[in-house]
């Protein structure tokens, strides 16, 4: 069975366009696998334990997060 994981397209990711520079995908991840060091920094993922639930992808207003099969 293929596994899925979230990836960030940094060409589309612009935290300055999100409210207060805070990535909404960080708050949406139920497993807290996405981190943002400071507001306006791009989010960083831990893809090795991502289960591909798509919550972060749905929360990203810029469409910068996608779920891919690995």
C-alpha angles and dihedrals in degrees: 000000000000119000124224132213139178122249131187121227100213090194088067099033112098111161089185087072092056121084110283089346091286115136109232090207090067091061092042097058106099092200096047092236094142120075133188113193095203136352111283092026116117115256118256122210136207098220095176092075100029112124096198097242091154095224091123093047091052091048096052108097092196098052090238096136123071135173116236133185116242 
